[in-house]
Amino acid sequence: MPTIRPKQFEYRYGIQWGEKHGELNFTHPFVVGQIAERIARGNETPVWLKNHHGQIGLSEDKTDRVFAAVKVVTADHCNLTSKEITDLDFPVLKIAMPKGRFKLYYPLSLKNTMPWEHRHWLEGSSDCYRLALDYYEQELKIPVRAVETPINYTTQMMTYSKVNLFVENFASSGFEQVLVPEDGDALLFQSGLATFDGPDHVGIFLGDGNFLHHYRNRMSVIQPYGSMWKQKTTMVLRHTSRL
């Protein structure tokens, strides 16, 4: 008998990718509760998922902050049909009523073209550090040595660990500390998650007063580099190839 091989999946941007599409278990209870209330009231106005400073909310307008549509169907399950897979050109949160099953789906085309914003958090593969590595390699054409981190490194920083991998490795990764950020520089922040002094979060300065980052358990986002984030900045780093 032929050997039946299990399906192979790949995680990228916090999304599980198969041969035909990507999917994600949507674990945002507050937003799910809002959608449930709309359904209970019989509100059939089209609604979208939006990224507001990294936090997910609902929008009745398809603005540039929207990253997925919400689709409610009458069915026993929320799996995509063959036609839905073929027609999938924008992420969709599919909800099957009356059982209330739901899942977030992504078109396969986004597997290699995901924008810098709207990426989901998955520690170790889709977090602030991995976003910075991708940005340097893809946008600046600078491959940066990836420092191996424990799977639970963020949890360790919040509890007992006193090892700061940012501070220990920035020089050997090809970076030098500078005073004033320029487009493409790395910003190290002390966000308050860690129990020790020093940075526990990284972002990329984009110029025009904005920066890109991916905060814990939120979506990646571009937002103003305002006074709060400036106060949390502990180091500005520039790759030596750009000095």
Contacts in CASP RR format, 6 or more apart in sequence:
PFRMAT RR
TARGET T0000
AUTHOR 0000-0000-0000
METHOD contacts of the structure
MODEL  1
MPTIRPKQFEYRYGIQWGEKHGELNFTHPFVVGQIAERIARGNETPVWLK
NHHGQIGLSEDKTDRVFAAVKVVTADHCNLTSKEITDLDFPVLKIAMPKG
RFKLYYPLSLKNTMPWEHRHWLEGSSDCYRLALDYYEQELKIPVRAVETP
INYTTQMMTYSKVNLFVENFASSGFEQVLVPEDGDALLFQSGLATFDGPD
HVGIFLGDGNFLHHYRNRMSVIQPYGSMWKQKTTMVLRHTSRL
7 18 0 8 1.000
8 18 0 8 1.000
9 16 0 8 1.000
9 17 0 8 1.000
9 18 0 8 1.000
10 16 0 8 1.000
10 17 0 8 1.000
10 18 0 8 1.000
11 17 0 8 1.000
11 122 0 8 1.000
11 125 0 8 1.000
11 126 0 8 1.000
12 111 0 8 1.000
12 114 0 8 1.000
12 125 0 8 1.000
12 126 0 8 1.000
13 114 0 8 1.000
13 119 0 8 1.000
13 120 0 8 1.000
13 122 0 8 1.000
13 126 0 8 1.000
14 24 0 8 1.000
14 119 0 8 1.000
14 120 0 8 1.000
14 121 0 8 1.000
14 122 0 8 1.000
14 125 0 8 1.000
14 126 0 8 1.000
15 22 0 8 1.000
15 23 0 8 1.000
15 24 0 8 1.000
15 106 0 8 1.000
15 120 0 8 1.000
16 22 0 8 1.000
16 23 0 8 1.000
16 24 0 8 1.000
17 106 0 8 1.000
17 108 0 8 1.000
17 111 0 8 1.000
18 108 0 8 1.000
19 108 0 8 1.000
20 85 0 8 1.000
20 108 0 8 1.000
21 80 0 8 1.000
21 85 0 8 1.000
21 88 0 8 1.000
21 105 0 8 1.000
21 106 0 8 1.000
21 107 0 8 1.000
21 108 0 8 1.000
22 105 0 8 1.000
22 106 0 8 1.000
22 107 0 8 1.000
22 108 0 8 1.000
22 111 0 8 1.000
23 103 0 8 1.000
23 104 0 8 1.000
23 105 0 8 1.000
23 106 0 8 1.000
24 103 0 8 1.000
24 104 0 8 1.000
24 105 0 8 1.000
24 106 0 8 1.000
24 120 0 8 1.000
25 103 0 8 1.000
25 104 0 8 1.000
26 32 0 8 1.000
26 93 0 8 1.000
26 102 0 8 1.000
26 103 0 8 1.000
26 104 0 8 1.000
28 56 0 8 1.000
28 57 0 8 1.000
31 49 0 8 1.000
31 56 0 8 1.000
31 57 0 8 1.000
31 58 0 8 1.000
32 102 0 8 1.000
34 57 0 8 1.000
34 58 0 8 1.000
35 47 0 8 1.000
35 58 0 8 1.000
35 70 0 8 1.000
35 95 0 8 1.000
38 45 0 8 1.000
38 47 0 8 1.000
39 72 0 8 1.000
39 95 0 8 1.000
39 97 0 8 1.000
45 60 0 8 1.000
46 60 0 8 1.000
46 69 0 8 1.000
46 70 0 8 1.000
47 58 0 8 1.000
47 59 0 8 1.000
47 60 0 8 1.000
47 70 0 8 1.000
48 58 0 8 1.000
48 59 0 8 1.000
48 60 0 8 1.000
48 61 0 8 1.000
48 62 0 8 1.000
48 66 0 8 1.000
48 68 0 8 1.000
48 69 0 8 1.000
48 70 0 8 1.000
49 56 0 8 1.000
49 57 0 8 1.000
49 58 0 8 1.000
49 59 0 8 1.000
49 66 0 8 1.000
49 67 0 8 1.000
49 68 0 8 1.000
49 69 0 8 1.000
49 70 0 8 1.000
49 91 0 8 1.000
49 93 0 8 1.000
50 56 0 8 1.000
50 57 0 8 1.000
50 58 0 8 1.000
50 59 0 8 1.000
50 63 0 8 1.000
50 65 0 8 1.000
50 66 0 8 1.000
50 67 0 8 1.000
51 65 0 8 1.000
51 66 0 8 1.000
51 67 0 8 1.000
51 117 0 8 1.000
51 118 0 8 1.000
51 219 0 8 1.000
51 221 0 8 1.000
52 65 0 8 1.000
53 221 0 8 1.000
53 223 0 8 1.000
54 215 0 8 1.000
54 218 0 8 1.000
54 219 0 8 1.000
54 220 0 8 1.000
54 221 0 8 1.000
54 223 0 8 1.000
55 218 0 8 1.000
55 219 0 8 1.000
56 219 0 8 1.000
58 70 0 8 1.000
59 65 0 8 1.000
59 66 0 8 1.000
67 91 0 8 1.000
67 117 0 8 1.000
67 118 0 8 1.000
67 219 0 8 1.000
68 90 0 8 1.000
68 91 0 8 1.000
68 92 0 8 1.000
68 93 0 8 1.000
68 104 0 8 1.000
69 90 0 8 1.000
69 91 0 8 1.000
69 92 0 8 1.000
69 93 0 8 1.000
70 92 0 8 1.000
70 93 0 8 1.000
70 95 0 8 1.000
71 92 0 8 1.000
71 93 0 8 1.000
71 94 0 8 1.000
71 95 0 8 1.000
72 95 0 8 1.000
72 97 0 8 1.000
73 94 0 8 1.000
73 95 0 8 1.000
73 96 0 8 1.000
73 97 0 8 1.000
74 96 0 8 1.000
74 97 0 8 1.000
74 98 0 8 1.000
75 96 0 8 1.000
75 97 0 8 1.000
76 96 0 8 1.000
76 99 0 8 1.000
77 96 0 8 1.000
77 99 0 8 1.000
77 101 0 8 1.000
78 94 0 8 1.000
78 95 0 8 1.000
78 96 0 8 1.000
78 100 0 8 1.000
78 101 0 8 1.000
78 102 0 8 1.000
78 103 0 8 1.000
79 103 0 8 1.000
80 88 0 8 1.000
80 94 0 8 1.000
80 105 0 8 1.000
84 94 0 8 1.000
88 105 0 8 1.000
88 106 0 8 1.000
88 107 0 8 1.000
88 108 0 8 1.000
89 107 0 8 1.000
89 109 0 8 1.000
90 107 0 8 1.000
91 104 0 8 1.000
91 105 0 8 1.000
91 106 0 8 1.000
91 107 0 8 1.000
91 110 0 8 1.000
92 104 0 8 1.000
92 105 0 8 1.000
93 102 0 8 1.000
93 103 0 8 1.000
93 104 0 8 1.000
93 105 0 8 1.000
94 102 0 8 1.000
94 103 0 8 1.000
94 104 0 8 1.000
94 105 0 8 1.000
95 101 0 8 1.000
95 102 0 8 1.000
96 102 0 8 1.000
116 131 0 8 1.000
116 135 0 8 1.000
116 212 0 8 1.000
116 220 0 8 1.000
116 222 0 8 1.000
117 212 0 8 1.000
117 219 0 8 1.000
117 220 0 8 1.000
117 221 0 8 1.000
117 222 0 8 1.000
118 219 0 8 1.000
118 220 0 8 1.000
118 221 0 8 1.000
119 126 0 8 1.000
119 131 0 8 1.000
119 214 0 8 1.000
119 219 0 8 1.000
119 220 0 8 1.000
120 126 0 8 1.000
120 219 0 8 1.000
121 127 0 8 1.000
121 214 0 8 1.000
121 215 0 8 1.000
121 216 0 8 1.000
121 217 0 8 1.000
121 218 0 8 1.000
121 219 0 8 1.000
123 151 0 8 1.000
123 152 0 8 1.000
123 153 0 8 1.000
123 154 0 8 1.000
123 216 0 8 1.000
124 130 0 8 1.000
124 149 0 8 1.000
124 151 0 8 1.000
124 153 0 8 1.000
126 214 0 8 1.000
127 154 0 8 1.000
127 214 0 8 1.000
127 216 0 8 1.000
128 201 0 8 1.000
128 202 0 8 1.000
128 203 0 8 1.000
128 213 0 8 1.000
128 214 0 8 1.000
128 215 0 8 1.000
128 216 0 8 1.000
129 147 0 8 1.000
129 149 0 8 1.000
129 202 0 8 1.000
130 214 0 8 1.000
131 203 0 8 1.000
131 204 0 8 1.000
131 212 0 8 1.000
131 213 0 8 1.000
131 214 0 8 1.000
131 220 0 8 1.000
132 144 0 8 1.000
132 186 0 8 1.000
132 202 0 8 1.000
132 203 0 8 1.000
132 204 0 8 1.000
133 144 0 8 1.000
133 146 0 8 1.000
135 184 0 8 1.000
135 204 0 8 1.000
135 212 0 8 1.000
136 142 0 8 1.000
136 143 0 8 1.000
136 144 0 8 1.000
136 239 0 8 1.000
137 143 0 8 1.000
137 144 0 8 1.000
139 184 0 8 1.000
140 184 0 8 1.000
140 239 0 8 1.000
140 242 0 8 1.000
142 239 0 8 1.000
142 241 0 8 1.000
142 242 0 8 1.000
144 173 0 8 1.000
144 174 0 8 1.000
144 239 0 8 1.000
145 172 0 8 1.000
145 173 0 8 1.000
145 174 0 8 1.000
147 165 0 8 1.000
147 169 0 8 1.000
147 173 0 8 1.000
149 165 0 8 1.000
150 156 0 8 1.000
153 161 0 8 1.000
153 165 0 8 1.000
154 193 0 8 1.000
154 200 0 8 1.000
154 216 0 8 1.000
156 163 0 8 1.000
157 193 0 8 1.000
157 194 0 8 1.000
157 195 0 8 1.000
157 196 0 8 1.000
157 200 0 8 1.000
158 193 0 8 1.000
158 194 0 8 1.000
158 195 0 8 1.000
159 195 0 8 1.000
160 195 0 8 1.000
161 195 0 8 1.000
161 196 0 8 1.000
162 195 0 8 1.000
162 196 0 8 1.000
164 194 0 8 1.000
164 196 0 8 1.000
164 198 0 8 1.000
164 199 0 8 1.000
164 200 0 8 1.000
166 188 0 8 1.000
166 198 0 8 1.000
166 199 0 8 1.000
166 200 0 8 1.000
166 202 0 8 1.000
166 235 0 8 1.000
167 198 0 8 1.000
167 199 0 8 1.000
167 235 0 8 1.000
170 177 0 8 1.000
170 186 0 8 1.000
170 188 0 8 1.000
170 235 0 8 1.000
170 237 0 8 1.000
174 239 0 8 1.000
174 240 0 8 1.000
174 241 0 8 1.000
175 186 0 8 1.000
175 237 0 8 1.000
175 238 0 8 1.000
175 239 0 8 1.000
175 240 0 8 1.000
176 237 0 8 1.000
176 238 0 8 1.000
176 239 0 8 1.000
176 240 0 8 1.000
176 243 0 8 1.000
177 235 0 8 1.000
177 236 0 8 1.000
177 237 0 8 1.000
178 185 0 8 1.000
178 236 0 8 1.000
178 237 0 8 1.000
178 238 0 8 1.000
179 236 0 8 1.000
180 236 0 8 1.000
181 187 0 8 1.000
181 205 0 8 1.000
181 207 0 8 1.000
181 225 0 8 1.000
181 236 0 8 1.000
182 205 0 8 1.000
182 207 0 8 1.000
182 238 0 8 1.000
183 205 0 8 1.000
183 206 0 8 1.000
183 207 0 8 1.000
184 204 0 8 1.000
184 205 0 8 1.000
184 206 0 8 1.000
184 207 0 8 1.000
184 238 0 8 1.000
184 242 0 8 1.000
185 204 0 8 1.000
185 205 0 8 1.000
185 236 0 8 1.000
185 237 0 8 1.000
185 238 0 8 1.000
186 202 0 8 1.000
186 203 0 8 1.000
186 204 0 8 1.000
186 205 0 8 1.000
186 236 0 8 1.000
186 237 0 8 1.000
186 238 0 8 1.000
186 239 0 8 1.000
187 202 0 8 1.000
187 203 0 8 1.000
187 204 0 8 1.000
187 205 0 8 1.000
187 211 0 8 1.000
187 213 0 8 1.000
187 225 0 8 1.000
187 229 0 8 1.000
187 233 0 8 1.000
187 235 0 8 1.000
187 236 0 8 1.000
187 237 0 8 1.000
188 198 0 8 1.000
188 199 0 8 1.000
188 201 0 8 1.000
188 202 0 8 1.000
188 203 0 8 1.000
188 233 0 8 1.000
188 234 0 8 1.000
188 235 0 8 1.000
188 236 0 8 1.000
188 237 0 8 1.000
189 199 0 8 1.000
189 200 0 8 1.000
189 201 0 8 1.000
189 202 0 8 1.000
189 203 0 8 1.000
189 213 0 8 1.000
189 229 0 8 1.000
189 232 0 8 1.000
189 233 0 8 1.000
189 234 0 8 1.000
190 197 0 8 1.000
190 198 0 8 1.000
190 199 0 8 1.000
190 200 0 8 1.000
190 201 0 8 1.000
190 232 0 8 1.000
190 234 0 8 1.000
191 200 0 8 1.000
191 201 0 8 1.000
191 215 0 8 1.000
191 232 0 8 1.000
192 200 0 8 1.000
192 232 0 8 1.000
193 200 0 8 1.000
193 201 0 8 1.000
193 216 0 8 1.000
194 200 0 8 1.000
198 234 0 8 1.000
199 234 0 8 1.000
199 235 0 8 1.000
201 213 0 8 1.000
201 215 0 8 1.000
201 216 0 8 1.000
201 232 0 8 1.000
202 213 0 8 1.000
203 211 0 8 1.000
203 212 0 8 1.000
203 213 0 8 1.000
203 214 0 8 1.000
204 211 0 8 1.000
204 212 0 8 1.000
204 213 0 8 1.000
205 211 0 8 1.000
205 225 0 8 1.000
205 236 0 8 1.000
206 212 0 8 1.000
206 222 0 8 1.000
209 224 0 8 1.000
209 225 0 8 1.000
209 226 0 8 1.000
210 222 0 8 1.000
210 223 0 8 1.000
210 224 0 8 1.000
210 225 0 8 1.000
211 222 0 8 1.000
211 223 0 8 1.000
211 224 0 8 1.000
211 225 0 8 1.000
211 229 0 8 1.000
212 220 0 8 1.000
212 221 0 8 1.000
212 222 0 8 1.000
213 220 0 8 1.000
213 221 0 8 1.000
213 223 0 8 1.000
214 220 0 8 1.000
214 221 0 8 1.000
215 221 0 8 1.000
END
